[in-house]
Amino acid sequence: MGADPRLTQQSLKVLKVFCEAPRESQAGADLMKATGLSSGTLYPILLRFENCGFLASKWEHGKATKLGRPRRRFYTLTGEGQRVALEALRELGAAGVLLPQVGRS
Amino acid sequence: MTTEVLLLIVSFVLADLHLCLPTIAKFIVRRRASKLPPALGERMREEWIAEIDANPSHLLKLWFALGLFRGIADLIRADREQAAKEASLNVVLRAEQGRLYDGAKARGLSRTSPSPQCQPTWPYRDMPRPSSWASLGSWAG
């Protein structure tokens, strides 16, 4: 586990999507749709969160030949990630900061 | 008449180009992933191509690939930071292991020389094994 990454507005958008459905796994494209972030912004955030233990990722179950397409990688929120995310979102809410809007499909 | 022919040709070209968009997107993704460190690049290439294949819209496939022109430097930075953290943690763990071994030796727990199986291994082939674990501990700590 590393030091906590800087929580920018964009990274908070990502955390907020995960907090809305903490047990759900999300693929990169789903997160792009939900947060409105571009792939070039989203993937560094995901990697940093994964490196510091906020997110865990794993490949989709099944073989690519059976699925008929390459396996996707799914990200899930860890317990630590959920704690930090809720704390950050709560602090922002208490400070009256407008939380970033995320659009769920 | 000429305008109609031109429009027809342009529409054919655009239709062909539209069909090529996934190939162009995958080409861009492979090129961008090749800029990353090998292990991360391999993972990201597979992940990004899977995302492109999962997306039904050809334009969105290209949009996904074009977005990657921005984040490569950030990905490299994040990967380097993680590698540095892991390396420093490894040095601290090795030093701690050495301190424990030296402590046990000082308390006389290993009065007789330990068998080769019990001696701590030195994992770095390109670095000489230190004469004393204590020296490694003071260097790292």
gemmi code that builds the backbone of each chain (N, CA, C; Angstrom):
import gemmi

chains = {
    "A": [
        ("MET", (0.838, -1.181, 0.000), (0.000, 0.000, 0.000), (0.879, 1.238, 0.000)),
        ("GLY", (0.486, 2.216, -0.806), (1.282, 3.416, -0.865), (0.593, 4.558, -0.162)),
        ("ALA", (1.181, 5.767, -0.322), (0.558, 6.941, 0.276), (-0.719, 7.267, -0.493)),
        ("ASP", (-1.640, 7.942, 0.189), (-2.900, 8.281, -0.462), (-2.639, 9.205, -1.647)),
        ("PRO", (-3.298, 8.950, -2.750), (-3.105, 9.829, -3.900), (-3.881, 11.129, -3.716)),
        ("ARG", (-3.509, 12.138, -4.497), (-4.196, 13.417, -4.440), (-5.624, 13.209, -4.943)),
        ("LEU", (-6.597, 13.707, -4.173), (-7.992, 13.532, -4.604), (-8.438, 14.784, -5.352)),
        ("THR", (-8.411, 14.678, -6.661), (-8.855, 15.792, -7.494), (-10.350, 15.637, -7.755)),
        ("GLN", (-10.911, 16.621, -8.433), (-12.335, 16.537, -8.744), (-12.626, 15.313, -9.637)),
        ("GLN", (-11.670, 15.057, -10.557), (-11.880, 13.913, -11.453), (-11.795, 12.589, -10.701)),
        ("SER", (-10.816, 12.494, -9.780), (-10.703, 11.230, -9.042), (-11.889, 11.045, -8.094)),
        ("LEU", (-12.426, 12.158, -7.603), (-13.625, 12.055, -6.752), (-14.830, 11.570, -7.553)),
        ("LYS", (-14.876, 11.977, -8.813), (-15.967, 11.492, -9.671), (-15.908, 9.970, -9.770)),
        ("VAL", (-14.682, 9.463, -9.932), (-14.506, 8.011, -10.055), (-14.920, 7.325, -8.755)),
        ("LEU", (-14.456, 7.877, -7.627), (-14.793, 7.273, -6.334), (-16.295, 7.307, -6.088)),
        ("LYS", (-16.913, 8.398, -6.531), (-18.355, 8.533, -6.303), (-19.129, 7.453, -7.060)),
        ("VAL", (-18.685, 7.160, -8.279), (-19.349, 6.097, -9.050), (-19.230, 4.770, -8.310)),
        ("PHE", (-18.045, 4.504, -7.769), (-17.853, 3.245, -7.040), (-18.674, 3.232, -5.756)),
        ("CYS", (-18.759, 4.385, -5.092), (-19.500, 4.436, -3.823), (-21.004, 4.225, -4.038)),
        ("GLU", (-21.490, 4.588, -5.208), (-22.919, 4.399, -5.471), (-23.275, 2.917, -5.571)),
        ("ALA", (-22.314, 2.113, -5.967), (-22.542, 0.655, -6.026), (-21.245, -0.027, -5.615)),
        ("PRO", (-20.958, -0.033, -4.301), (-19.633, -0.483, -3.833), (-19.292, -1.928, -4.188)),
        ("ARG", (-20.308, -2.764, -4.325), (-20.015, -4.177, -4.584), (-19.921, -4.501, -6.075)),
        ("GLU", (-20.288, -3.532, -6.891), (-20.299, -3.777, -8.341), (-18.908, -3.613, -8.938)),
        ("SER", (-18.598, -4.477, -9.883), (-17.344, -4.322, -10.626), (-17.599, -3.420, -11.825)),
        ("GLN", (-16.622, -2.591, -12.129), (-16.797, -1.644, -13.233), (-15.624, -1.785, -14.199)),
        ("ALA", (-15.949, -1.800, -15.472), (-14.890, -1.795, -16.492), (-14.582, -0.349, -16.865)),
        ("GLY", (-13.457, -0.145, -17.512), (-13.027, 1.210, -17.858), (-14.045, 1.980, -18.674)),
        ("ALA", (-14.619, 1.319, -19.701), (-15.570, 2.020, -20.571), (-16.832, 2.422, -19.803)),
        ("ASP", (-17.264, 1.563, -18.877), (-18.447, 1.891, -18.051), (-18.155, 3.131, -17.207)),
        ("LEU", (-16.944, 3.170, -16.658), (-16.558, 4.311, -15.821), (-16.444, 5.583, -16.648)),
        ("MET", (-15.949, 5.445, -17.882), (-15.859, 6.615, -18.765), (-17.240, 7.194, -19.010)),
        ("LYS", (-18.186, 6.278, -19.245), (-19.563, 6.713, -19.520), (-20.163, 7.381, -18.279)),
        ("ALA", (-19.917, 6.770, -17.121), (-20.528, 7.274, -15.891), (-19.918, 8.589, -15.417)),
        ("THR", (-18.616, 8.753, -15.634), (-17.950, 9.958, -15.120), (-17.800, 11.051, -16.174)),
        ("GLY", (-17.854, 10.652, -17.443), (-17.639, 11.622, -18.514), (-16.170, 11.947, -18.720)),
        ("LEU", (-15.299, 11.154, -18.102), (-13.854, 11.398, -18.261), (-13.353, 10.687, -19.515)),
        ("SER", (-12.284, 11.217, -20.082), (-11.697, 10.557, -21.253), (-10.808, 9.417, -20.778)),
        ("SER", (-10.494, 8.519, -21.692), (-9.663, 7.362, -21.314), (-8.302, 7.807, -20.778)),
        ("GLY", (-7.764, 8.868, -21.359), (-6.447, 9.359, -20.931), (-6.440, 9.951, -19.540)),
        ("THR", (-7.591, 10.359, -19.057), (-7.691, 10.888, -17.688), (-8.040, 9.757, -16.719)),
        ("LEU", (-8.917, 8.869, -17.179), (-9.434, 7.828, -16.288), (-8.384, 6.781, -15.905)),
        ("TYR", (-7.640, 6.283, -16.882), (-6.755, 5.152, -16.594), (-5.618, 5.487, -15.618)),
        ("PRO", (-4.991, 6.687, -15.717), (-4.007, 7.018, -14.667), (-4.627, 7.063, -13.270)),
        ("ILE", (-5.864, 7.547, -13.174), (-6.548, 7.588, -11.865), (-6.762, 6.164, -11.361)),
        ("LEU", (-7.235, 5.287, -12.241), (-7.481, 3.897, -11.838), (-6.184, 3.222, -11.382)),
        ("LEU", (-5.106, 3.484, -12.120), (-3.824, 2.852, -11.762), (-3.326, 3.353, -10.405)),
        ("ARG", (-3.446, 4.653, -10.172), (-3.011, 5.209, -8.890), (-3.853, 4.646, -7.736)),
        ("PHE", (-5.150, 4.583, -7.930), (-6.029, 4.033, -6.891), (-5.723, 2.560, -6.638)),
        ("GLU", (-5.403, 1.860, -7.699), (-5.083, 0.440, -7.543), (-3.753, 0.282, -6.793)),
        ("ASN", (-2.793, 1.127, -7.146), (-1.476, 1.061, -6.488), (-1.556, 1.369, -4.999)),
        ("CYS", (-2.469, 2.254, -4.621), (-2.540, 2.594, -3.188), (-3.593, 1.754, -2.459)),
        ("GLY", (-4.186, 0.801, -3.160), (-5.073, -0.160, -2.501), (-6.516, 0.265, -2.367)),
        ("PHE", (-6.916, 1.336, -3.034), (-8.324, 1.755, -2.981), (-9.179, 0.888, -3.910)),
        ("LEU", (-8.563, 0.439, -4.981), (-9.284, -0.386, -5.954), (-8.535, -1.693, -6.158)),
        ("ALA", (-9.290, -2.727, -6.499), (-8.674, -3.988, -6.901), (-9.188, -4.295, -8.299)),
        ("SER", (-8.367, -4.931, -9.102), (-8.837, -5.234, -10.455), (-8.545, -6.679, -10.794)),
        ("LYS", (-9.383, -7.213, -11.646), (-9.138, -8.590, -12.112), (-9.713, -8.760, -13.516)),
        ("TRP", (-9.146, -9.711, -14.230), (-9.637, -9.993, -15.573), (-10.979, -10.697, -15.499)),
        ("GLU", (-11.747, -10.500, -16.522), (-13.049, -11.152, -16.631), (-12.866, -12.671, -16.631)),
        ("HIS", (-13.827, -13.369, -16.004), (-13.749, -14.833, -15.972), (-13.983, -15.387, -17.372)),
        ("GLY", (-13.374, -16.495, -17.643), (-13.587, -17.148, -18.937), (-12.478, -16.844, -19.909)),
        ("LYS", (-12.373, -17.709, -20.904), (-11.316, -17.518, -21.892), (-11.839, -16.668, -23.045)),
        ("ALA", (-10.890, -15.932, -23.650), (-11.253, -15.038, -24.758), (-11.905, -15.826, -25.895)),
        ("THR", (-11.434, -17.052, -26.108), (-11.993, -17.856, -27.208), (-13.455, -18.211, -26.927)),
        ("LYS", (-13.757, -18.475, -25.660), (-15.145, -18.812, -25.309), (-16.034, -17.571, -25.341)),
        ("LEU", (-15.458, -16.438, -24.877), (-16.238, -15.193, -24.829), (-16.454, -14.623, -26.227)),
        ("GLY", (-15.553, -14.962, -27.145), (-15.652, -14.435, -28.503), (-15.114, -13.023, -28.625)),
        ("ARG", (-14.430, -12.554, -27.614), (-13.819, -11.215, -27.611), (-12.749, -11.203, -26.516)),
        ("PRO", (-11.839, -10.219, -26.535), (-10.826, -10.175, -25.467), (-11.472, -9.983, -24.089)),
        ("ARG", (-10.830, -10.522, -23.070), (-11.355, -10.376, -21.704), (-11.218, -8.939, -21.246)),
        ("ARG", (-12.237, -8.455, -20.562), (-12.166, -7.081, -20.028), (-11.598, -7.133, -18.607)),
        ("ARG", (-11.132, -5.995, -18.151), (-10.621, -5.925, -16.778), (-11.620, -5.134, -15.940)),
        ("PHE", (-11.983, -5.704, -14.802), (-12.987, -5.080, -13.947), (-12.365, -4.573, -12.652)),
        ("TYR", (-12.802, -3.409, -12.234), (-12.286, -2.760, -11.019), (-13.368, -2.799, -9.936)),
        ("THR", (-12.939, -3.084, -8.707), (-13.869, -3.047, -7.573), (-13.262, -2.206, -6.445)),
        ("LEU", (-14.141, -1.620, -5.682), (-13.707, -0.790, -4.553), (-13.318, -1.700, -3.389)),
        ("THR", (-12.178, -1.438, -2.763), (-11.773, -2.222, -1.590), (-12.385, -1.569, -0.334)),
        ("GLY", (-12.260, -2.258, 0.801), (-12.778, -1.702, 2.051), (-12.102, -0.378, 2.390)),
        ("GLU", (-10.789, -0.348, 2.200), (-10.008, 0.870, 2.471), (-10.451, 1.995, 1.522)),
        ("GLY", (-10.625, 1.633, 0.270), (-11.054, 2.625, -0.721), (-12.411, 3.202, -0.381)),
        ("GLN", (-13.296, 2.330, 0.082), (-14.650, 2.782, 0.439), (-14.592, 3.743, 1.628)),
        ("ARG", (-13.755, 3.395, 2.606), (-13.625, 4.242, 3.794), (-13.112, 5.632, 3.404)),
        ("VAL", (-12.027, 5.645, 2.617), (-11.426, 6.925, 2.216), (-12.393, 7.732, 1.359)),
        ("ALA", (-13.067, 7.041, 0.439), (-13.986, 7.737, -0.469), (-15.141, 8.361, 0.304)),
        ("LEU", (-15.738, 7.583, 1.201), (-16.879, 8.102, 1.963), (-16.457, 9.279, 2.834)),
        ("GLU", (-15.258, 9.133, 3.416), (-14.737, 10.209, 4.271), (-14.536, 11.490, 3.452)),
        ("ALA", (-13.915, 11.350, 2.290), (-13.639, 12.520, 1.437), (-14.937, 13.159, 0.961)),
        ("LEU", (-15.878, 12.313, 0.544), (-17.147, 12.846, 0.043), (-17.937, 13.511, 1.167)),
        ("ARG", (-17.843, 12.926, 2.370), (-18.546, 13.498, 3.520), (-17.937, 14.858, 3.893)),
        ("GLU", (-16.606, 14.905, 3.907), (-15.924, 16.170, 4.228), (-16.295, 17.262, 3.236)),
        ("LEU", (-16.323, 16.894, 1.972), (-16.673, 17.878, 0.944), (-18.118, 18.340, 1.109)),
        ("GLY", (-18.964, 17.377, 1.442), (-20.372, 17.719, 1.661), (-20.528, 18.647, 2.845)),
        ("ALA", (-19.779, 18.349, 3.929), (-19.850, 19.175, 5.140), (-19.310, 20.577, 4.881)),
        ("ALA", (-18.307, 20.658, 4.010), (-17.717, 21.961, 3.697), (-18.558, 22.742, 2.689)),
        ("GLY", (-19.617, 22.102, 2.230), (-20.513, 22.781, 1.290), (-19.967, 22.851, -0.120)),
        ("VAL", (-18.962, 22.013, -0.392), (-18.399, 21.990, -1.747), (-19.336, 21.185, -2.636)),
        ("LEU", (-19.608, 21.729, -3.804), (-20.501, 21.035, -4.737), (-19.796, 19.786, -5.257)),
        ("LEU", (-20.406, 18.641, -4.991), (-19.784, 17.398, -5.426), (-19.911, 17.250, -6.934)),
        ("PRO", (-18.905, 16.631, -7.564), (-18.984, 16.465, -9.008), (-20.167, 15.584, -9.397)),
        ("GLN", (-20.848, 15.990, -10.420), (-22.001, 15.217, -10.880), (-21.515, 14.019, -11.688)),
        ("VAL", (-22.104, 12.882, -11.426), (-21.788, 11.722, -12.258), (-23.089, 11.215, -12.857)),
        ("GLY", (-23.040, 10.894, -14.114), (-24.235, 10.410, -14.797), (-24.196, 8.916, -14.940)),
        ("ARG", (-25.132, 8.233, -14.329), (-25.182, 6.765, -14.446), (-26.004, 6.407, -15.657)),
        ("SER", (-25.497, 5.427, -16.400), (-26.262, 4.991, -17.573), (-27.341, 4.018, -17.135)),
    ],
    "B": [
        ("MET", (-24.647, 17.980, -61.706), (-24.254, 16.587, -61.989), (-22.909, 16.255, -61.331)),
        ("THR", (-21.938, 17.189, -61.547), (-20.606, 16.983, -60.973), (-20.693, 16.955, -59.452)),
        ("THR", (-21.497, 17.836, -58.888), (-21.653, 17.890, -57.433), (-22.223, 16.573, -56.903)),
        ("GLU", (-23.190, 16.038, -57.635), (-23.808, 14.779, -57.196), (-22.796, 13.634, -57.207)),
        ("VAL", (-21.975, 13.608, -58.240), (-20.936, 12.561, -58.337), (-19.932, 12.721, -57.198)),
        ("LEU", (-19.554, 13.966, -56.947), (-18.598, 14.232, -55.865), (-19.157, 13.798, -54.510)),
        ("LEU", (-20.437, 14.136, -54.288), (-21.093, 13.759, -53.028), (-21.136, 12.239, -52.875)),
        ("LEU", (-21.398, 11.576, -54.001), (-21.460, 10.112, -53.997), (-20.091, 9.528, -53.622)),
        ("ILE", (-19.047, 10.096, -54.240), (-17.686, 9.612, -53.960), (-17.321, 9.869, -52.490)),
        ("VAL", (-17.647, 11.076, -52.016), (-17.336, 11.425, -50.611), (-18.061, 10.483, -49.661)),
        ("SER", (-19.337, 10.193, -49.976), (-20.098, 9.310, -49.077), (-19.506, 7.902, -49.061)),
        ("PHE", (-19.022, 7.433, -50.246), (-18.378, 6.111, -50.294), (-17.103, 6.102, -49.448)),
        ("VAL", (-16.345, 7.178, -49.605), (-15.083, 7.282, -48.853), (-15.355, 7.307, -47.346)),
        ("LEU", (-16.370, 8.098, -46.964), (-16.709, 8.193, -45.532), (-17.200, 6.854, -44.989)),
        ("ALA", (-17.992, 6.149, -45.803), (-18.493, 4.838, -45.368), (-17.327, 3.872, -45.163)),
        ("ASP", (-16.378, 3.918, -46.094), (-15.194, 3.052, -45.972), (-14.375, 3.415, -44.742)),
        ("LEU", (-14.228, 4.726, -44.553), (-13.458, 5.222, -43.404), (-14.125, 4.788, -42.098)),
        ("HIS", (-15.445, 4.850, -42.072), (-16.202, 4.452, -40.884), (-15.929, 2.989, -40.544)),
        ("LEU", (-15.837, 2.160, -41.590), (-15.560, 0.739, -41.360), (-14.134, 0.522, -40.841)),
        ("CYS", (-13.248, 1.459, -41.199), (-11.836, 1.321, -40.780), (-11.597, 1.839, -39.361)),
        ("LEU", (-12.571, 2.529, -38.782), (-12.338, 3.185, -37.479), (-11.859, 2.219, -36.381)),
        ("PRO", (-12.468, 1.018, -36.242), (-11.969, 0.110, -35.195), (-10.508, -0.275, -35.401)),
        ("THR", (-10.133, -0.494, -36.664), (-8.736, -0.857, -36.951), (-7.814, 0.297, -36.589)),
        ("ILE", (-8.236, 1.518, -36.950), (-7.430, 2.699, -36.623), (-7.310, 2.837, -35.102)),
        ("ALA", (-8.447, 2.628, -34.404), (-8.453, 2.757, -32.938), (-7.494, 1.747, -32.308)),
        ("LYS", (-7.532, 0.502, -32.802), (-6.640, -0.525, -32.234), (-5.183, -0.218, -32.544)),
        ("PHE", (-4.945, 0.333, -33.720), (-3.568, 0.717, -34.084), (-3.059, 1.788, -33.109)),
        ("ILE", (-3.906, 2.785, -32.844), (-3.508, 3.865, -31.919), (-3.232, 3.289, -30.529)),
        ("VAL", (-4.140, 2.407, -30.073), (-3.999, 1.822, -28.729), (-2.682, 1.049, -28.613)),
        ("ARG", (-2.365, 0.259, -29.658), (-1.111, -0.520, -29.621), (0.092, 0.414, -29.569)),
        ("ARG", (0.037, 1.490, -30.352), (1.145, 2.452, -30.375), (1.296, 3.134, -29.010)),
        ("ARG", (0.168, 3.503, -28.407), (0.231, 4.195, -27.113), (0.719, 3.246, -26.022)),
        ("ALA", (0.253, 1.992, -26.060), (0.667, 1.015, -25.044), (2.155, 0.699, -25.166)),
        ("SER", (2.688, 0.798, -26.388), (4.117, 0.499, -26.578), (5.007, 1.562, -25.922)),
        ("LYS", (4.438, 2.705, -25.585), (5.216, 3.761, -24.908), (5.358, 3.474, -23.410)),
        ("LEU", (4.554, 2.551, -22.894), (4.560, 2.251, -21.454), (5.640, 1.221, -21.122)),
        ("PRO", (6.035, 1.109, -19.848), (6.949, 0.032, -19.452), (6.351, -1.326, -19.845)),
        ("PRO", (7.182, -2.316, -20.204), (6.677, -3.560, -20.817), (5.504, -4.233, -20.093)),
        ("ALA", (5.634, -4.445, -18.774), (4.580, -5.182, -18.061), (3.265, -4.404, -18.076)),
        ("LEU", (3.360, -3.122, -17.768), (2.157, -2.287, -17.750), (1.592, -2.138, -19.164)),
        ("GLY", (2.484, -1.993, -20.130), (2.055, -1.833, -21.520), (1.277, -3.042, -22.010)),
        ("GLU", (1.757, -4.220, -21.652), (1.086, -5.465, -22.058), (-0.333, -5.521, -21.482)),
        ("ARG", (-0.417, -5.197, -20.181), (-1.725, -5.234, -19.508), (-2.680, -4.214, -20.109)),
        ("MET", (-2.163, -2.982, -20.280), (-3.030, -1.913, -20.773), (-3.466, -2.172, -22.218)),
        ("ARG", (-2.550, -2.715, -23.020), (-2.903, -3.007, -24.418), (-4.075, -3.985, -24.453)),
        ("GLU", (-3.988, -5.049, -23.644), (-5.051, -6.052, -23.620), (-6.363, -5.436, -23.105)),
        ("GLU", (-6.218, -4.632, -22.044), (-7.403, -4.017, -21.430), (-8.076, -3.039, -22.398)),
        ("TRP", (-7.282, -2.208, -23.049), (-7.845, -1.188, -23.936), (-8.462, -1.819, -25.183)),
        ("ILE", (-7.814, -2.846, -25.725), (-8.373, -3.496, -26.920), (-9.685, -4.184, -26.562)),
        ("ALA", (-9.756, -4.752, -25.360), (-11.014, -5.368, -24.913), (-12.117, -4.320, -24.807)),
        ("GLU", (-11.769, -3.139, -24.301), (-12.773, -2.071, -24.176), (-13.234, -1.603, -25.553)),
        ("ILE", (-12.306, -1.528, -26.489), (-12.668, -1.120, -27.850), (-13.593, -2.159, -28.475)),
        ("ASP", (-13.273, -3.428, -28.291), (-14.105, -4.486, -28.865), (-15.489, -4.530, -28.233)),
        ("ALA", (-15.558, -4.166, -26.951), (-16.848, -4.229, -26.249), (-17.759, -3.071, -26.643)),
        ("ASN", (-17.180, -2.021, -27.217), (-17.980, -0.839, -27.570), (-18.615, -1.003, -28.949)),
        ("PRO", (-19.937, -0.895, -29.045), (-20.564, -1.122, -30.353), (-20.380, 0.028, -31.354)),
        ("SER", (-20.138, 1.228, -30.845), (-20.048, 2.384, -31.751), (-18.621, 2.570, -32.277)),
        ("HIS", (-18.511, 2.655, -33.602), (-17.193, 2.826, -34.211), (-16.573, 4.167, -33.824)),
        ("LEU", (-17.405, 5.198, -33.766), (-16.884, 6.527, -33.419), (-16.369, 6.556, -31.974)),
        ("LEU", (-17.105, 5.874, -31.081), (-16.674, 5.845, -29.677), (-15.380, 5.043, -29.496)),
        ("LYS", (-15.209, 4.048, -30.353), (-13.949, 3.282, -30.312), (-12.778, 4.226, -30.596)),
        ("LEU", (-12.962, 5.057, -31.634), (-11.902, 6.003, -31.988), (-11.728, 7.047, -30.896)),
        ("TRP", (-12.835, 7.499, -30.311), (-12.792, 8.489, -29.229), (-11.985, 7.946, -28.054)),
        ("PHE", (-12.230, 6.674, -27.730), (-11.507, 6.013, -26.638), (-10.005, 6.036, -26.923)),
        ("ALA", (-9.642, 5.664, -28.158), (-8.220, 5.589, -28.520), (-7.580, 6.979, -28.530)),
        ("LEU", (-8.305, 7.962, -29.049), (-7.743, 9.314, -29.123), (-7.500, 9.892, -27.729)),
        ("GLY", (-8.351, 9.505, -26.780), (-8.185, 9.983, -25.396), (-6.856, 9.567, -24.797)),
        ("LEU", (-6.306, 8.480, -25.298), (-5.059, 7.964, -24.729), (-3.841, 8.784, -25.126)),
        ("PHE", (-4.007, 9.742, -26.015), (-2.887, 10.612, -26.359), (-2.493, 11.476, -25.163)),
        ("ARG", (-3.390, 11.518, -24.167), (-3.178, 12.424, -23.051), (-2.550, 11.774, -21.813)),
        ("GLY", (-2.941, 10.547, -21.497), (-2.624, 10.021, -20.164), (-1.378, 9.166, -20.044)),
        ("ILE", (-0.647, 8.969, -21.140), (0.484, 8.032, -21.097), (1.552, 8.485, -20.097)),
        ("ALA", (1.863, 9.781, -20.106), (2.895, 10.283, -19.179), (2.472, 10.057, -17.726)),
        ("ASP", (1.188, 10.255, -17.435), (0.681, 10.040, -16.074), (0.770, 8.566, -15.684)),
        ("LEU", (0.466, 7.693, -16.642), (0.540, 6.252, -16.360), (1.982, 5.844, -16.063)),
        ("ILE", (2.913, 6.374, -16.847), (4.331, 6.046, -16.635), (4.768, 6.546, -15.259)),
        ("ARG", (4.335, 7.756, -14.893), (4.698, 8.336, -13.599), (4.147, 7.469, -12.455)),
        ("ALA", (2.881, 7.081, -12.577), (2.251, 6.262, -11.529), (2.966, 4.923, -11.392)),
        ("ASP", (3.351, 4.345, -12.525), (4.036, 3.047, -12.504), (5.417, 3.181, -11.857)),
        ("ARG", (6.118, 4.274, -12.180), (7.458, 4.496, -11.593), (7.363, 4.705, -10.090)),
        ("GLU", (6.367, 5.474, -9.667), (6.190, 5.721, -8.226), (5.969, 4.408, -7.488)),
        ("GLN", (5.141, 3.542, -8.091), (4.842, 2.260, -7.466), (6.095, 1.389, -7.398)),
        ("ALA", (6.875, 1.388, -8.485), (8.103, 0.587, -8.522), (9.087, 1.085, -7.458)),
        ("ALA", (9.184, 2.410, -7.297), (10.100, 2.977, -6.296), (9.659, 2.591, -4.891)),
        ("LYS", (8.338, 2.625, -4.651), (7.813, 2.255, -3.332), (8.139, 0.800, -3.023)),
        ("GLU", (7.929, -0.061, -4.019), (8.180, -1.490, -3.814), (9.657, -1.744, -3.561)),
        ("ALA", (10.528, -1.017, -4.283), (11.972, -1.203, -4.112), (12.408, -0.775, -2.719)),
        ("SER", (11.908, 0.366, -2.238), (12.316, 0.840, -0.909), (11.784, -0.086, 0.177)),
        ("LEU", (10.580, -0.602, -0.023), (10.011, -1.550, 0.942), (10.856, -2.814, 0.994)),
        ("ASN", (11.336, -3.250, -0.157), (12.151, -4.452, -0.235), (13.463, -4.268, 0.530)),
        ("VAL", (14.073, -3.075, 0.385), (15.335, -2.787, 1.092), (15.094, -2.812, 2.602)),
        ("VAL", (14.003, -2.200, 3.051), (13.691, -2.155, 4.485), (13.455, -3.568, 5.015)),
        ("LEU", (12.741, -4.390, 4.262), (12.462, -5.760, 4.700), (13.753, -6.569, 4.807)),
        ("ARG", (14.623, -6.393, 3.827), (15.898, -7.117, 3.836), (16.732, -6.681, 5.046)),
        ("ALA", (16.741, -5.374, 5.317), (17.519, -4.857, 6.439), (16.967, -5.409, 7.754)),
        ("GLU", (15.649, -5.469, 7.859), (15.004, -5.986, 9.064), (15.338, -7.462, 9.258)),
        ("GLN", (15.328, -8.189, 8.143), (15.681, -9.609, 8.185), (17.130, -9.767, 8.681)),
        ("GLY", (18.002, -8.873, 8.194), (19.402, -8.911, 8.608), (19.558, -8.597, 10.077)),
        ("ARG", (18.782, -7.598, 10.574), (18.855, -7.229, 11.997), (18.428, -8.404, 12.873)),
        ("LEU", (17.363, -9.074, 12.466), (16.877, -10.230, 13.234), (17.935, -11.315, 13.288)),
        ("TYR", (18.565, -11.542, 12.150), (19.599, -12.591, 12.085), (20.783, -12.230, 12.976)),
        ("ASP", (21.233, -10.950, 12.896), (22.370, -10.504, 13.706), (22.018, -10.531, 15.196)),
        ("GLY", (20.760, -10.154, 15.511), (20.303, -10.179, 16.898), (20.331, -11.582, 17.456)),
        ("ALA", (19.885, -12.530, 16.676), (19.864, -13.928, 17.104), (21.284, -14.429, 17.305)),
        ("LYS", (22.164, -13.987, 16.421), (23.562, -14.409, 16.502), (24.210, -13.850, 17.773)),
        ("ALA", (23.905, -12.564, 18.093), (24.476, -11.913, 19.278), (23.989, -12.575, 20.555)),
        ("ARG", (22.759, -13.069, 20.556), (22.231, -13.733, 21.762), (22.724, -15.169, 21.879)),
        ("GLY", (23.549, -15.554, 20.964), (24.128, -16.887, 21.039), (23.215, -17.983, 20.547)),
        ("LEU", (22.182, -17.567, 19.815), (21.256, -18.585, 19.316), (21.875, -19.391, 18.172)),
        ("SER", (22.930, -18.805, 17.579), (23.579, -19.564, 16.513), (25.072, -19.654, 16.819)),
        ("ARG", (25.389, -20.282, 17.967), (26.784, -20.395, 18.376), (27.568, -21.240, 17.367)),
        ("THR", (26.951, -22.305, 16.990), (27.591, -23.105, 15.936), (27.188, -22.495, 14.607)),
        ("SER", (28.044, -22.644, 13.634), (27.713, -22.027, 12.354), (26.469, -22.712, 11.766)),
        ("PRO", (25.515, -21.903, 11.263), (24.272, -22.503, 10.766), (24.514, -23.316, 9.499)),
        ("SER", (23.650, -24.280, 9.319), (23.770, -25.086, 8.104), (23.428, -24.211, 6.892)),
        ("PRO", (23.905, -24.565, 5.720), (23.636, -23.728, 4.534), (22.147, -23.500, 4.309)),
        ("GLN", (21.316, -24.462, 4.726), (19.878, -24.310, 4.519), (19.293, -23.197, 5.394)),
        ("CYS", (19.952, -22.959, 6.566), (19.418, -21.967, 7.500), (19.927, -20.561, 7.234)),
        ("GLN", (20.958, -20.426, 6.431), (21.514, -19.094, 6.198), (20.593, -18.285, 5.287)),
        ("PRO", (20.467, -16.974, 5.595), (19.616, -16.169, 4.719), (20.214, -16.097, 3.322)),
        ("THR", (19.393, -16.161, 2.363), (19.885, -16.137, 0.983), (20.066, -14.695, 0.538)),
        ("TRP", (20.965, -14.489, -0.372), (21.214, -13.161, -0.933), (20.622, -13.165, -2.344)),
        ("PRO", (19.514, -12.439, -2.544), (18.779, -12.617, -3.811), (19.347, -11.835, -4.992)),
        ("TYR", (20.295, -10.940, -4.727), (20.750, -10.061, -5.817), (21.999, -10.639, -6.472)),
        ("ARG", (21.848, -11.193, -7.669), (22.964, -11.853, -8.333), (24.041, -10.853, -8.752)),
        ("ASP", (23.623, -9.630, -9.099), (24.581, -8.658, -9.621), (25.215, -7.812, -8.519)),
        ("MET", (24.910, -8.082, -7.238), (25.503, -7.324, -6.140), (26.231, -8.285, -5.213)),
        ("PRO", (27.431, -7.904, -4.718), (28.145, -8.819, -3.808), (27.411, -8.940, -2.482)),
        ("ARG", (27.484, -10.123, -1.907), (26.849, -10.353, -0.605), (27.611, -9.568, 0.468)),
        ("PRO", (26.945, -8.815, 1.365), (27.680, -8.045, 2.375), (28.338, -8.974, 3.391)),
        ("SER", (29.468, -8.495, 3.943), (30.178, -9.333, 4.914), (29.363, -9.453, 6.197)),
        ("SER", (28.620, -8.375, 6.534), (27.824, -8.412, 7.759), (26.427, -7.867, 7.469)),
        ("TRP", (25.433, -8.512, 8.029), (24.062, -8.030, 7.838), (23.871, -6.694, 8.539)),
        ("ALA", (24.649, -6.473, 9.616), (24.507, -5.222, 10.364), (24.872, -4.037, 9.481)),
        ("SER", (25.891, -4.199, 8.645), (26.301, -3.088, 7.787), (25.182, -2.739, 6.820)),
        ("LEU", (24.492, -3.746, 6.330), (23.352, -3.492, 5.433), (22.244, -2.772, 6.185)),
        ("GLY", (22.029, -3.185, 7.438), (20.981, -2.560, 8.244), (21.236, -1.098, 8.475)),
        ("SER", (22.489, -0.730, 8.809), (22.788, 0.680, 9.086), (22.714, 1.489, 7.796)),
        ("TRP", (23.078, 0.852, 6.677), (23.013, 1.567, 5.387), (21.570, 1.864, 4.999)),
        ("ALA", (20.710, 0.880, 5.234), (19.315, 1.063, 4.802), (18.498, 1.845, 5.822)),
        ("GLY", (18.814, 1.696, 7.087), (17.966, 2.301, 8.103), (18.457, 3.638, 8.527)),
    ],
}
model = gemmi.Model(1)
for chain_id, residues in chains.items():
    chain = gemmi.Chain(chain_id)
    for i, (resn, *xyz) in enumerate(residues, 1):
        res = gemmi.Residue()
        res.name, res.seqid = resn, gemmi.SeqId(i, " ")
        for name, pos in zip(("N", "CA", "C"), xyz):
            atom = gemmi.Atom()
            atom.name, atom.element = name, gemmi.Element(name[0])
            atom.pos, atom.b_iso = gemmi.Position(*pos), 0.0
            res.add_atom(atom)
        chain.add_residue(res)
    model.add_chain(chain)
structure = gemmi.Structure()
structure.add_model(model)
structure.setup_entities()
